[in-house]
Every structure is written in structure tokens, then in C-alpha cells.
């Protein structure tokens, strides 16, 4: 416990420079008195820690002194190699840099850990693209990434469901979700999300913009996903499903699967279960439920039931006509 804490204090002083005893205590979650004892242990071990008195004082390492010790545990080293996903890094134009960084890290690790770190890439592989899908177009990804890093505005021609529009954006961050890249940007003082594969043209502007001081990309993304999911499902439907249909129903979406989990598991005499599920619209729900075929019956709303009945009638008529034409041809 103490050894790990001493390494943490050493790494904090090396990466951040001068820190007060209170700041160090907060970081490593111990008392100020314990920090003073740990500093004494580091000094005894030969680490040149200097002390500055006064309100702006604190502990810092002797100017120019750095340790070659990484402080990695074997598990931490493996985690770093796991995080170096080759696909996203290559799409960002950082494939060579990522490989070079891993080689340097590997050389810095103790010899007994190097074999474990090498085994990570041969035993674990990250493929973020969904089944039966191709990787998204990333023609503009390196340029967008450069603009995010350098805080430069972009003029983009963007294809949305409303049509093609021109926008000037201030890119704040990049997010990959389910194999797709998105850029979060300021547009006229509001934060919006753009799908990179929908950017048709792009031009980088000169000059820089001022990044919002308290913007947190991860927090924004989590909140935007929650808003999207809440706004997506505008109604509910009651369906009756067979055991086989229940499994297919859960595959429609995570929200539907959660609704099934929350439902009572009572079944009727035929073994079918009644479930209330969220839906985006009657049209969308009809398209989704048709995939379940005769293993699902829509009970409510009436519009959905009528829509499915008409679709089934048209299908029956289509196949009956095809069967008649085939038999007549014989």
C-alpha cells in the first residue's frame, strides 16, 4: 500500500510540478501528516524533493531531475496495450505513432513484464464495427481531428435528413460510437453533434476559437445520448408474443429488451406473453414487428394493429397471386 502511494506521489510531482501537502493528500486520499511522512521516505530513498515555504509553496522535485520509473504494475501495462486500439488510431492518422509509442513503452518495461504485454495484442482484438456493416467513411477524420486539437473553425457541407446544408462549426471533440465517428461542435453558441460520414466537403478556417472553459466531452455525450433516447420513443404498444417471438423482440433494441425485462412473466394458455414496449411511431413499429412474423400480435394501439393487418393482407395476396401464376405456368 505504501509503495504504491509513494509511486503515486512521485509521479504527481514529476508530471505536475510543485504541489502543496494538502493537494497531494487529496490526490492520494490520505492525511497531510501521512504525506509528510511519505516525503521523508522518498528523500531517504534518494529522491531529491525540495520544499518551498509560504502560501504558494509546496513540494517539488529538484529542477531537471526525472525518474525513469514508470510506476506501472503488470496489469496496468497490459491495460495500456489494450487501450491502443489499432483501428481508431489508424483512422485518425496515428497508426504509426501508436505503434511507435507501444514499442517505446515496451522497451521501458521490466523484462519479466514484456512477454505479458506482447501477448495482449495476440489474444485481444477490438473491432468496433457492427455485424454486416462496413467501417464508416472517414475521409475528413484527420482534418477534423487537427481542427479539434488546434481549436480551428471548420466550414462544412453536411448532408442531414433535411437535405444538404452549409455550416461553420467550432469542433470541440470527437466520439466513436458503434463504429461511427461523430464530432461535437459549437454552432452559433449551441453544442451540436455531426456524423463524420455525412460531411461532404470541408474547409479549415484561419485563426482560432475560444473553447468553452467548462466543457466536458464525456458528460456532454452521455447527456445527449440520454436526451436522444428519451425523445426517440414517443409512444408505447402492447404486443402478445410467443416464446420464439420474445427472443426476436428483445433483439429489436435495448429499450425494448429493458421493457421485456421489466414486464411480468405471466403467460396465457398458449404460452404467449403480453408486453408493453416503447415505440418511435406507428410506421416504425409496424416495420419492426413485421420482422417477427406470426410470432407476434400487436394488440394496441389500434392504428398499429390495423397497419400490420393490412401489411399481412397485402403479403398474403402477393404470394397467393404468385402461387397461382406458377401453377398456371405448369
Rosetta silent file (secondary structure, phi, psi, omega in degrees, C-alpha in Angstrom):
SEQUENCE: XXXXXXXXXXXXXXXXXXXXXXXXXXXXXXXXXXXXXXXXXXXXXXXXXXXXXXXXXXXXXXXXXXXXXXXXXXXXXXXXXXXXXXXXXXXXXXXXXXXXXXXXXXXXXXXXXXXXXXXXXXXXXXXXXXXXXXXXXXXXXXXXXXXXXXXXXXXXXXXXXXXXXXXXXXXXXXXXXXXXXXXXXXXXXXXXXXXXXXXXXXXXXXXXXXXXXXXXXXXXXXXXXXXXXXXXXXXXXXXXXXXXXXXXXXXXXXXXXXXXXXXXXXXXXXXXXXXXXXXXXXXXXXXXXXXXXXXXXXXXXXXXXXXXXXXXXXXXXXXXXXXXXXXXXX
SCORE:     score description
SCORE:     0.000 S_00000001
   1 L     0.000  -49.357 -179.216    0.000    0.000    0.000 S_00000001
   2 H   -65.743  -39.844 -178.724    2.742    2.480    0.992 S_00000001
   3 H   -60.968  -43.562  178.572    4.911    1.542   -2.002 S_00000001
   4 H   -64.785  -37.499  179.484    2.075    2.257   -4.403 S_00000001
   5 H   -68.381  -39.940  177.593    1.320    5.548   -2.665 S_00000001
   6 H   -61.910  -40.844  176.915    4.969    6.643   -2.812 S_00000001
   7 H   -63.257  -40.683  179.439    4.999    5.921   -6.549 S_00000001
   8 H   -62.734  -43.795  178.547    1.819    7.950   -6.981 S_00000001
   9 H   -63.010  -42.854  178.793    3.305   10.935   -5.142 S_00000001
  10 H   -60.942  -45.331 -179.889    6.495   10.687   -7.204 S_00000001
  11 H   -65.898  -37.107  178.183    4.526   10.569  -10.473 S_00000001
  12 H   -63.932  -45.798  179.608    2.352   13.519   -9.387 S_00000001
  13 H   -65.995  -34.681 -178.867    5.382   15.685   -8.590 S_00000001
  14 H   -73.420  -35.740 -175.921    7.063   14.699  -11.844 S_00000001
  15 H   -88.311  -30.328 -173.913    4.028   15.380  -14.024 S_00000001
  16 H  -109.480  -14.003 -176.953    2.547   18.457  -12.285 S_00000001
  17 L    82.945 -148.379 -174.590    5.492   20.176  -10.661 S_00000001
  18 L   -62.468  133.155  177.330    5.102   21.910   -7.315 S_00000001
  19 E  -139.120  142.258  177.441    2.185   20.699   -5.201 S_00000001
  20 L   -74.457  162.898  178.139    1.116   21.532   -1.665 S_00000001
  21 H   -61.713  -38.530  179.972    0.846   18.892    1.024 S_00000001
  22 H   -65.201  -42.057  179.717   -2.938   19.349    1.042 S_00000001
  23 H   -63.958  -41.800  177.973   -3.172   18.864   -2.752 S_00000001
  24 H   -64.613  -41.707 -179.616   -1.065   15.692   -2.560 S_00000001
  25 H   -61.490  -40.438  179.285   -3.143   14.406    0.358 S_00000001
  26 H   -66.317  -39.002 -177.796   -6.354   14.945   -1.627 S_00000001
  27 H   -66.389  -44.400 -175.691   -4.941   13.163   -4.679 S_00000001
  28 H   -97.538    2.224  173.373   -3.754   10.038   -2.846 S_00000001
  29 L    59.804   52.247  173.571   -6.580   10.161   -0.272 S_00000001
  30 L  -135.777  178.841  178.493   -4.525   10.261    2.934 S_00000001
  31 L   -79.662  161.502  177.290   -3.936   12.817    5.684 S_00000001
  32 H   -61.795  -37.946  178.875   -1.482   15.696    5.364 S_00000001
  33 H   -60.456  -40.474  178.363    0.594   14.134    8.149 S_00000001
  34 H   -64.099  -37.515  178.234    0.898   10.915    6.108 S_00000001
  35 H   -61.388  -43.933  179.196    2.070   12.949    3.101 S_00000001
  36 H   -61.224  -40.003  178.171    4.875   14.492    5.174 S_00000001
  37 H   -65.654  -40.435  179.539    5.958   11.026    6.288 S_00000001
  38 H   -65.330  -37.761  177.759    5.883    9.780    2.677 S_00000001
  39 H   -63.157  -39.214  177.123    8.008   12.732    1.530 S_00000001
  40 H   -62.465  -39.650  179.090   10.559   11.821    4.226 S_00000001
  41 H   -65.369  -40.502  178.457   10.621    8.229    2.893 S_00000001
  42 H   -63.929  -43.208  179.582   11.205    9.466   -0.656 S_00000001
  43 H   -63.482  -40.216  178.965   14.041   11.737    0.474 S_00000001
  44 H   -64.111  -31.631 -179.484   15.628    8.882    2.411 S_00000001
  45 L   -80.775    0.035  176.506   15.445    6.742   -0.746 S_00000001
  46 L    98.734    6.091  177.340   17.449    9.367   -2.646 S_00000001
  47 L   -81.774  122.135 -174.955   14.643   11.228   -4.423 S_00000001
  48 L   -79.389   82.085  177.784   15.601   14.966   -4.389 S_00000001
  49 E   -92.447  125.375  177.906   12.375   16.534   -3.108 S_00000001
  50 E  -104.771  157.874 -177.258   12.676   20.234   -2.268 S_00000001
  51 E  -122.712  131.157  174.043   10.332   22.267   -0.074 S_00000001
  52 E  -112.065  126.148 -179.846    9.166   25.826   -0.657 S_00000001
  53 L   -84.151  166.515  174.977    7.615   27.613    2.323 S_00000001
  54 L   102.216  177.322 -175.512    4.798   30.142    2.205 S_00000001
  55 L   -62.668  -34.402 -178.989    1.300   30.408    0.759 S_00000001
  56 L   -98.326   13.588 -175.673    2.445   29.472   -2.750 S_00000001
  57 L   -82.635 -171.718  179.954    4.875   26.845   -1.503 S_00000001
  58 E   154.876 -166.876  179.480    4.854   23.097   -1.596 S_00000001
  59 E   -99.861  144.648  173.139    6.915   20.087   -2.605 S_00000001
  60 E  -154.752  159.530  178.324    8.671   19.695   -5.954 S_00000001
  61 E   -80.438  149.890  177.234   11.432   17.642   -7.486 S_00000001
  62 L   -52.965  135.010 -175.638   14.869   19.169   -7.966 S_00000001
  63 L   -53.649  126.662  178.454   14.927   21.067  -11.247 S_00000001
  64 L    90.351  -11.710 -178.537   15.916   18.773  -14.121 S_00000001
  65 L   -87.210  131.558  175.970   15.635   15.560  -12.120 S_00000001
  66 L  -140.301  148.588  176.936   13.346   12.871  -13.534 S_00000001
  67 L   -97.230  147.148  174.680   12.900    9.210  -12.772 S_00000001
  68 L   -86.764   -2.412 -178.564   12.837    6.520  -15.446 S_00000001
  69 L   -73.545  126.495 -179.204   10.477    4.540  -13.251 S_00000001
  70 L   -84.147  -26.799 -176.776    7.055    4.231  -14.861 S_00000001
  71 L    79.061    4.739  179.707    5.206    3.009  -11.794 S_00000001
  72 L   -70.761  140.305  165.005    3.257    0.512  -13.907 S_00000001
  73 L   -90.801  165.623  177.839    2.023   -2.703  -12.406 S_00000001
  74 H   -55.646  -42.267 -179.718    1.808   -5.705  -14.766 S_00000001
  75 H   -66.065  -38.044  178.854   -1.968   -5.276  -15.065 S_00000001
  76 H   -65.548  -40.392  178.603   -1.627   -1.544  -15.780 S_00000001
  77 H   -62.541  -41.498  178.409    0.904   -2.207  -18.538 S_00000001
  78 H   -65.125  -37.833 -179.967   -1.462   -4.736  -20.135 S_00000001
  79 H   -63.507  -38.592  178.768   -4.323   -2.241  -19.880 S_00000001
  80 H   -63.414  -42.143  178.831   -2.312    0.383  -21.773 S_00000001
  81 H   -68.384  -32.857  176.100   -1.647   -2.051  -24.610 S_00000001
  82 H   -65.905  -36.266 -176.375   -5.345   -2.982  -24.651 S_00000001
  83 H   -72.082  -19.656 -178.004   -6.268    0.712  -24.962 S_00000001
  84 L   -79.685   65.786 -176.825   -4.121    1.188  -28.046 S_00000001
  85 L   -63.829  118.103 -175.107   -6.882    0.192  -30.461 S_00000001
  86 H   -66.320  -34.285 -177.687   -5.218   -0.029  -33.914 S_00000001
  87 H   -61.825  -61.869  179.700   -8.401    0.667  -35.908 S_00000001
  88 H   -58.850  -38.754 -179.987   -9.386    4.073  -34.450 S_00000001
  89 H   -62.563  -42.285  179.302   -5.723    5.155  -34.206 S_00000001
  90 H   -65.784  -39.957  179.144   -5.158    4.363  -37.878 S_00000001
  91 H   -63.505  -32.165  178.296   -8.322    6.232  -38.894 S_00000001
  92 L   -79.983   -2.951 -177.214   -7.062    9.273  -37.009 S_00000001
  93 L    81.869   16.778 -176.828   -3.762    9.061  -38.884 S_00000001
  94 L  -112.902   17.173 -177.162   -1.961    7.974  -35.711 S_00000001
  95 H   -59.236  -49.182 -179.775   -1.396    4.313  -36.569 S_00000001
  96 H   -65.468  -40.906 -179.910    2.392    4.639  -36.913 S_00000001
  97 H   -64.336  -39.513  179.374    2.627    6.895  -33.858 S_00000001
  98 H   -64.555  -44.086  179.277    0.594    4.455  -31.771 S_00000001
  99 H   -64.229  -40.411  179.219    2.797    1.523  -32.804 S_00000001
 100 H   -64.654  -41.780  179.892    5.945    3.537  -32.086 S_00000001
 101 H   -63.683  -39.473  179.899    4.656    4.584  -28.653 S_00000001
 102 H   -67.219  -36.305  176.852    3.873    0.981  -27.748 S_00000001
 103 H   -63.502  -43.212  179.579    7.381   -0.088  -28.777 S_00000001
 104 H   -64.900  -41.838  178.040    8.912    2.620  -26.563 S_00000001
 105 H   -63.813  -41.705  179.763    6.682    1.657  -23.653 S_00000001
 106 H   -59.621  -41.657 -179.490    7.567   -1.992  -24.159 S_00000001
 107 H   -66.816  -27.118 -178.077   11.281   -1.166  -24.017 S_00000001
 108 H   -84.198  -13.227 -178.224   10.780    0.736  -20.760 S_00000001
 109 L   -78.594  151.835  173.307    9.002   -2.134  -19.009 S_00000001
 110 L   -57.598  147.984 -174.358   10.847   -4.621  -16.829 S_00000001
 111 H   -56.596  -36.990 -175.798   11.923   -7.699  -18.795 S_00000001
 112 H   -72.035  -14.999  178.838    9.601  -10.025  -16.877 S_00000001
 113 H   -95.668  -17.296 -172.292    6.556   -7.925  -17.908 S_00000001
 114 H   -63.436  -38.700 -179.859    7.397   -7.559  -21.578 S_00000001
 115 H   -62.954  -40.855  178.969    6.166  -11.031  -22.570 S_00000001
 116 H   -63.817  -41.560 -179.717    2.779  -10.368  -20.908 S_00000001
 117 H   -64.958  -39.285  179.243    2.442   -7.015  -22.695 S_00000001
 118 H   -64.818  -33.883 -176.644    3.259   -8.617  -26.065 S_00000001
 119 H   -68.267  -21.902 -176.537    0.627  -11.292  -25.507 S_00000001
 120 H   -58.819  -50.209 -176.314   -2.140   -8.691  -25.215 S_00000001
 121 H   -67.974  -23.697 -179.857   -2.254   -7.865  -28.936 S_00000001
 122 H   -87.163  -11.222 -176.442   -2.134  -11.559  -29.874 S_00000001
 123 H  -120.271  -12.929  178.964   -5.002  -12.501  -27.558 S_00000001
 124 L  -134.561  133.358  179.736   -7.314   -9.452  -27.585 S_00000001
 125 L  -139.833  134.115 -179.896   -8.567   -7.505  -30.572 S_00000001
 126 L  -101.320  123.043  175.500  -11.071   -4.651  -30.693 S_00000001
 127 L  -125.594   98.797 -173.299  -13.434   -4.468  -33.682 S_00000001
 128 L   -79.307   -5.496 -176.452  -15.949   -1.636  -33.082 S_00000001
 129 L   -84.646  136.036 -177.633  -17.902   -2.141  -36.329 S_00000001
 130 L   -68.731  166.277  178.445  -21.244   -3.949  -36.062 S_00000001
 131 L   -61.934  144.617  177.229  -22.074   -7.204  -37.830 S_00000001
 132 L    57.934   29.266  177.472  -22.796   -6.999  -41.567 S_00000001
 133 L  -128.369  152.785  175.134  -21.515   -3.420  -41.655 S_00000001
 134 L  -100.297  156.025  176.325  -18.523   -1.774  -43.254 S_00000001
 135 L   -57.605  144.635 -179.098  -16.348    0.812  -41.482 S_00000001
 136 L   -67.880  156.564  176.357  -17.758    4.310  -41.831 S_00000001
 137 L   -66.029  131.765 -177.998  -16.255    6.764  -44.288 S_00000001
 138 L  -129.157   35.104 -177.925  -13.509    8.721  -42.557 S_00000001
 139 L   -54.619  -40.670 -173.934  -12.214   10.866  -45.420 S_00000001
 140 L   -99.395    4.229 -174.621  -12.281   14.023  -43.312 S_00000001
 141 H   -59.773  -48.663  179.703  -11.385   12.500  -39.941 S_00000001
 142 H   -59.261  -39.274  179.810   -7.689   13.588  -39.814 S_00000001
 143 H   -67.147  -40.004  178.323   -8.621   17.166  -40.788 S_00000001
 144 H   -66.790  -41.293  178.900  -11.388   17.302  -38.174 S_00000001
 145 H   -61.757  -41.650  177.156   -9.056   15.848  -35.537 S_00000001
 146 H   -61.892  -40.802 -179.696   -6.442   18.525  -36.353 S_00000001
 147 H   -67.554  -37.360  176.227   -9.095   21.233  -36.048 S_00000001
 148 H   -61.086  -45.101 -176.254  -10.243   19.842  -32.679 S_00000001
 149 H   -69.411  -42.134 -175.267   -6.676   19.866  -31.395 S_00000001
 150 H   -89.712   -1.952 -179.791   -5.734   23.291  -32.790 S_00000001
 151 L    57.174   53.456  178.468   -9.133   24.880  -31.980 S_00000001
 152 L  -112.501  142.399  178.477   -9.754   25.984  -35.569 S_00000001
 153 E   -72.022  154.161  177.853  -13.138   26.608  -37.137 S_00000001
 154 E  -127.293  139.425  167.489  -14.386   24.461  -40.000 S_00000001
 155 E   -99.658  120.699 -176.793  -16.736   25.219  -42.873 S_00000001
 156 E  -124.100  148.244  168.204  -18.566   22.020  -43.718 S_00000001
 157 E  -104.755  116.379 -167.312  -21.140   20.928  -46.271 S_00000001
 158 E  -120.844  134.110  178.493  -23.299   18.474  -44.359 S_00000001
 159 E   -99.458  107.349  177.411  -25.955   16.052  -45.552 S_00000001
 160 E  -107.523  179.318  179.854  -28.729   15.707  -42.967 S_00000001
 161 L   -66.995  -17.105  177.335  -32.177   14.144  -43.239 S_00000001
 162 L   -86.408  -12.753 -176.942  -33.455   17.619  -44.162 S_00000001
 163 E   130.786 -169.463 -179.036  -31.038   17.948  -47.070 S_00000001
 164 E   -91.935  128.089 -178.713  -27.571   19.389  -47.678 S_00000001
 165 E  -130.256  156.152  174.907  -26.672   22.424  -45.567 S_00000001
 166 E  -104.217  134.023 -178.588  -23.577   24.579  -45.067 S_00000001
 167 E  -137.625  143.801  167.705  -22.360   25.150  -41.520 S_00000001
 168 E  -104.397  120.841 -174.124  -19.466   26.898  -39.808 S_00000001
 169 E  -122.384  155.299  172.948  -18.572   24.880  -36.718 S_00000001
 170 E  -112.515   96.511 -172.840  -16.158   25.096  -33.800 S_00000001
 171 E   -69.181  126.663 -177.430  -15.143   21.445  -33.224 S_00000001
 172 E  -104.270  -26.478 -177.711  -14.814   20.562  -29.537 S_00000001
 173 E  -175.880  161.211  178.932  -14.260   16.802  -29.590 S_00000001
 174 E  -114.740  142.059  179.385  -14.514   13.503  -31.445 S_00000001
 175 E  -133.571  135.312  170.227  -16.512   10.467  -30.340 S_00000001
 176 E  -107.633  126.094  177.320  -16.618    6.956  -31.785 S_00000001
 177 E  -134.905  123.728  177.630  -19.835    5.032  -31.143 S_00000001
 178 L    52.292   40.866  176.112  -20.666    1.646  -32.682 S_00000001
 179 L    83.437   -1.893  179.638  -18.019    2.089  -35.372 S_00000001
 180 E  -109.478  139.939  177.367  -19.187    5.583  -36.367 S_00000001
 181 E   -95.215  139.404  176.905  -17.257    8.814  -35.754 S_00000001
 182 E  -131.118  146.625  174.142  -19.055   11.947  -34.561 S_00000001
 183 E  -114.232  129.857  175.438  -17.779   15.476  -33.980 S_00000001
 184 E   -95.623  128.880 -172.550  -19.274   17.594  -31.201 S_00000001
 185 E  -144.037  157.027  170.240  -19.118   21.266  -32.104 S_00000001
 186 E   -85.256  132.084  174.933  -20.307   24.739  -31.219 S_00000001
 187 E  -133.934  111.872 -179.408  -22.669   26.225  -33.799 S_00000001
 188 L    53.567   41.925  176.015  -23.932   29.745  -33.125 S_00000001
 189 L    83.452   -1.164  179.060  -23.301   29.307  -29.392 S_00000001
 190 E  -118.528  146.923  179.284  -25.015   25.918  -29.126 S_00000001
 191 E   -88.059  130.509 -179.831  -23.432   22.455  -28.963 S_00000001
 192 E  -135.953  163.250 -178.836  -24.456   20.039  -31.702 S_00000001
 193 E  -117.270  134.745  179.981  -23.343   16.633  -32.949 S_00000001
 194 E  -125.177  136.787  176.976  -22.417   15.835  -36.557 S_00000001
 195 E   -83.076  123.805 -173.686  -21.806   12.423  -38.100 S_00000001
 196 H   -62.189  -34.845 -178.172  -18.485   12.489  -39.926 S_00000001
 197 H   -68.156  -12.339  178.428  -19.601   10.192  -42.731 S_00000001
 198 H   -94.837   -0.917  176.600  -22.255   12.799  -43.617 S_00000001
 199 E   -81.108  117.687 -177.349  -19.697   15.573  -44.176 S_00000001
 200 E   -90.097  -39.358  178.506  -19.430   16.024  -47.922 S_00000001
 201 E  -139.084  155.050 -176.007  -16.942   18.924  -48.075 S_00000001
 202 E  -150.661  139.879  175.126  -14.718   20.581  -45.512 S_00000001
 203 E  -139.645  130.250  179.298  -12.501   23.665  -45.311 S_00000001
 204 E   -85.771  130.764  179.830  -10.332   24.720  -42.368 S_00000001
 205 L   -87.802  156.694  174.637  -10.523   28.399  -41.448 S_00000001
 206 L   -79.235  161.803 -178.387   -7.587   30.522  -40.321 S_00000001
 207 L    80.787  174.833 -177.970   -7.423   31.749  -36.750 S_00000001
 208 L  -127.516  163.835  174.883   -8.647   30.008  -33.622 S_00000001
 209 L  -114.581  164.263  179.849  -11.761   29.996  -31.460 S_00000001
 210 L   -93.124  117.832 -178.689  -12.064   30.065  -27.673 S_00000001
 211 L   -72.035  137.167  177.258  -13.004   26.686  -26.276 S_00000001
 212 L   -55.452  130.271 -171.135  -15.733   26.711  -23.564 S_00000001
 213 L   -61.795  -40.864 -173.048  -13.898   26.594  -20.274 S_00000001
 214 L  -105.792   18.698 -179.572  -16.034   24.019  -18.510 S_00000001
 215 L   -70.668  129.738  178.804  -16.971   21.827  -21.476 S_00000001
 216 L  -120.660  110.679 -174.058  -16.718   18.109  -20.625 S_00000001
 217 H   -60.639  -48.045 -177.794  -16.933   15.878  -23.717 S_00000001
 218 H   -62.415  -41.303 -179.974  -17.813   12.650  -21.887 S_00000001
 219 H   -66.907  -42.324  178.514  -20.507   14.369  -19.813 S_00000001
 220 H   -60.841  -44.888 -176.217  -21.987   16.100  -22.864 S_00000001
 221 H   -64.298  -43.484  179.285  -22.093   12.844  -24.830 S_00000001
 222 H   -61.369  -42.058 -179.719  -23.793   10.908  -22.019 S_00000001
 223 H   -68.079  -38.644 -179.087  -26.411   13.656  -21.625 S_00000001
 224 H   -68.331  -37.849  176.865  -27.029   13.906  -25.380 S_00000001
 225 H   -63.161  -42.427  179.762  -27.493   10.133  -25.684 S_00000001
 226 H   -63.898  -43.174  178.168  -29.992   10.214  -22.822 S_00000001
 227 H   -63.340  -40.718 -179.583  -31.912   13.098  -24.428 S_00000001
 228 H   -62.346  -45.821 -177.209  -31.924   11.318  -27.770 S_00000001
 229 H   -68.390  -36.601  178.703  -33.269    8.072  -26.325 S_00000001
 230 H   -66.887  -41.730 -178.610  -35.929    9.862  -24.274 S_00000001
 231 H   -77.388  -18.539 -175.515  -37.096   11.867  -27.289 S_00000001
 232 H   -71.087  -44.001 -175.993  -36.907    8.924  -29.671 S_00000001
 233 L   -94.082  107.756 -173.443  -39.684    6.833  -28.140 S_00000001
 234 L  -103.000    0.209  179.876  -42.876    8.855  -28.284 S_00000001
 235 E  -160.046 -174.498  178.440  -45.399    6.151  -27.512 S_00000001
 236 E  -134.390  161.001  176.001  -45.993    2.593  -26.418 S_00000001
 237 E  -138.065  147.609  175.735  -47.527   -0.531  -27.895 S_00000001
 238 E  -105.602  124.859 -179.218  -48.935   -3.664  -26.309 S_00000001
 239 E  -127.014  157.258  176.034  -47.938   -6.866  -28.052 S_00000001
 240 E  -118.752  122.649 -172.244  -48.535  -10.551  -27.488 S_00000001
 241 E  -128.390  148.057  174.354  -45.535  -12.745  -28.299 S_00000001
 242 L   -79.346  169.609  176.267  -44.688  -16.428  -28.429 S_00000001
 243 H   -55.806  -41.729  177.919  -41.559  -17.775  -26.703 S_00000001
 244 H   -68.351  -37.864  178.946  -39.706  -17.630  -30.038 S_00000001
 245 H   -67.966  -31.449 -179.926  -41.085  -14.158  -30.725 S_00000001
 246 H   -62.024  -41.341  178.921  -39.983  -12.927  -27.321 S_00000001
 247 H   -64.033  -43.665  179.244  -36.350  -13.604  -28.169 S_00000001
 248 H   -66.600  -35.870 -179.571  -36.657  -11.777  -31.501 S_00000001
 249 H   -60.865  -42.615 -179.163  -38.488   -8.909  -29.793 S_00000001
 250 H   -65.674  -21.007 -179.376  -35.565   -8.342  -27.423 S_00000001
 251 L   -82.749   -7.276 -177.905  -33.234   -8.070  -30.415 S_00000001
 252 L   -68.119  -42.500  178.864  -35.086   -5.041  -31.824 S_00000001
 253 L  -168.459  163.391  178.501  -33.433   -2.537  -29.442 S_00000001
 254 H   -65.163  -37.159 -179.440  -32.005   -2.140  -25.960 S_00000001
 255 H   -64.437  -40.689  178.407  -35.064   -0.121  -24.887 S_00000001
 256 H   -66.890  -41.028  178.608  -37.417   -2.913  -25.962 S_00000001
 257 H   -61.518  -39.738  177.941  -35.248   -5.503  -24.211 S_00000001
 258 H   -65.286  -39.211  178.706  -35.402   -3.454  -20.987 S_00000001
 259 H   -63.334  -39.231  177.631  -39.185   -3.224  -21.281 S_00000001
 260 H   -64.125  -42.537  179.657  -39.376   -7.014  -21.617 S_00000001
 261 H   -61.417  -34.791 -177.553  -37.178   -7.440  -18.529 S_00000001
 262 H   -81.067  -13.589 -174.893  -39.491   -5.174  -16.513 S_00000001
 263 L   -76.975  155.872  173.209  -42.653   -6.981  -17.639 S_00000001
 264 L   -67.817  144.323 -174.529  -44.464   -9.633  -15.697 S_00000001
 265 L   -93.153   15.441  179.739  -43.503  -13.083  -16.908 S_00000001
 266 L   -68.624  142.737  179.579  -47.042  -14.470  -16.813 S_00000001
 267 E  -123.415  158.497  177.515  -48.155  -16.349  -19.936 S_00000001
 268 L   -85.820 -172.894 -175.970  -51.534  -17.347  -21.305 S_00000001
 269 L   -62.832  -25.671  179.851  -52.696  -20.915  -22.041 S_00000001
 270 L   -86.937   -1.940 -179.689  -50.807  -20.910  -25.351 S_00000001
 271 L    85.476    9.799  179.837  -47.583  -19.892  -23.603 S_00000001
 272 L   -89.496  152.728 -176.839  -47.625  -16.394  -25.090 S_00000001
 273 E  -117.874  146.547  179.417  -46.700  -13.313  -23.058 S_00000001
 274 E  -101.081  127.314 -174.671  -48.187   -9.813  -23.098 S_00000001
 275 E  -135.973  139.932  172.526  -45.615   -6.976  -23.143 S_00000001
 276 E  -100.551  122.471 -175.310  -45.776   -3.180  -23.313 S_00000001
 277 E  -122.248  152.157  175.274  -42.901   -1.805  -25.416 S_00000001
 278 E   -78.273  145.376  178.088  -41.745    1.732  -26.352 S_00000001
 279 E  -134.349  152.047  177.117  -42.165    2.760  -29.996 S_00000001
 280 L   -78.355  -45.743 -179.447  -40.944    5.682  -32.108 S_00000001
 281 L  -162.041  168.387  177.958  -44.069    5.816  -34.305 S_00000001
 282 H   -63.449  -43.259 -179.234  -46.755    3.537  -35.689 S_00000001
 283 H   -60.021  -49.427 -177.964  -44.934    3.324  -39.033 S_00000001
 284 H   -65.133  -42.085 -179.919  -41.600    2.403  -37.475 S_00000001
 285 H   -62.798  -38.911  179.247  -43.173   -0.067  -35.045 S_00000001
 286 H   -63.515  -43.147  178.219  -45.021   -1.799  -37.902 S_00000001
 287 H   -61.686  -41.367 -178.958  -41.781   -2.207  -39.856 S_00000001
 288 H   -68.251  -45.907 -174.924  -40.031   -3.624  -36.793 S_00000001
 289 H   -72.328  -23.163  175.611  -42.791   -6.013  -35.737 S_00000001
 290 H   -62.056  -25.519  179.080  -43.175   -7.415  -39.248 S_00000001
 291 L   -66.989  -20.466 -179.014  -39.755   -8.977  -38.707 S_00000001
 292 L   -86.723   -9.392  178.477  -41.305  -11.184  -36.033 S_00000001
 293 H    58.808 -136.204 -176.895  -43.834  -12.647  -38.476 S_00000001
 294 H   -83.590    9.080  178.811  -46.558  -14.774  -36.925 S_00000001
 295 H   -90.730    1.721 -177.948  -44.703  -14.956  -33.583 S_00000001
 296 E  -143.450  137.467  176.394  -46.045  -11.558  -32.510 S_00000001
 297 E  -124.543  122.388  177.366  -49.524   -9.997  -32.400 S_00000001
 298 E   -79.431  128.235 -179.440  -49.981   -6.253  -31.884 S_00000001
 299 E  -100.965  -43.430  179.441  -52.873   -5.550  -29.506 S_00000001
 300 E  -143.425  151.442   -3.665  -52.636   -1.763  -29.033 S_00000001
 301 L   -73.874  167.779 -176.818  -52.760    0.902  -30.368 S_00000001
 302 H   -61.643  -36.957 -178.799  -55.489    0.172  -32.875 S_00000001
 303 H   -61.000  -38.509  179.362  -53.621    2.007  -35.653 S_00000001
 304 H   -68.212  -43.233  179.652  -50.665   -0.326  -35.287 S_00000001
 305 H   -62.074  -42.253  179.522  -52.834   -3.421  -35.320 S_00000001
 306 H   -66.701  -39.359 -179.944  -54.637   -2.195  -38.451 S_00000001
 307 H   -63.229  -43.062  178.391  -51.346   -1.326  -40.161 S_00000001
 308 H   -67.528  -37.985  179.280  -49.954   -4.815  -39.531 S_00000001
 309 H   -63.626  -41.633  178.855  -53.204   -6.453  -40.645 S_00000001
 310 H   -66.454  -40.020  178.712  -53.120   -4.554  -43.949 S_00000001
 311 H   -63.653  -42.800  179.076  -49.460   -5.465  -44.483 S_00000001
 312 H   -64.433  -38.636  179.539  -50.209   -9.128  -43.796 S_00000001
 313 H   -64.403  -43.212  179.085  -53.186   -8.993  -46.186 S_00000001
 314 H   -63.924  -41.661  177.954  -51.044   -7.498  -48.955 S_00000001
 315 H   -62.909  -43.782 -179.715  -48.346  -10.138  -48.402 S_00000001
 316 H   -62.653  -41.537  179.058  -50.897  -12.937  -48.488 S_00000001
 317 H   -65.305  -41.134 -179.460  -52.390  -11.545  -51.699 S_00000001
 318 H   -61.539  -47.703 -177.355  -48.944  -11.147  -53.266 S_00000001
 319 H   -73.594  -32.145  176.680  -47.899  -14.732  -52.540 S_00000001
 320 H   -65.625  -40.798  178.822  -51.285  -16.162  -53.452 S_00000001
 321 H   -66.192  -41.846  178.823  -51.090  -14.432  -56.827 S_00000001
 322 H   -63.798  -39.559 -179.757  -47.510  -15.640  -57.333 S_00000001
 323 H   -67.278  -38.334  179.164  -48.500  -19.188  -56.466 S_00000001
 324 H   -65.320  -41.887 -179.182  -51.428  -19.049  -58.895 S_00000001
 325 H   -65.575  -36.914 -179.585  -49.172  -17.751  -61.692 S_00000001
 326 H   -68.021  -45.460 -179.976  -46.642  -20.503  -61.019 S_00000001
 327 H   -66.074  -34.472  179.401  -49.225  -23.292  -61.026 S_00000001
 328 H   -68.777  -34.266 -179.492  -50.827  -21.901  -64.207 S_00000001
 329 H   -68.333  -25.687  178.644  -47.453  -21.881  -65.955 S_00000001
 330 L   -72.014    0.000    0.000  -47.077  -25.595  -65.308 S_00000001
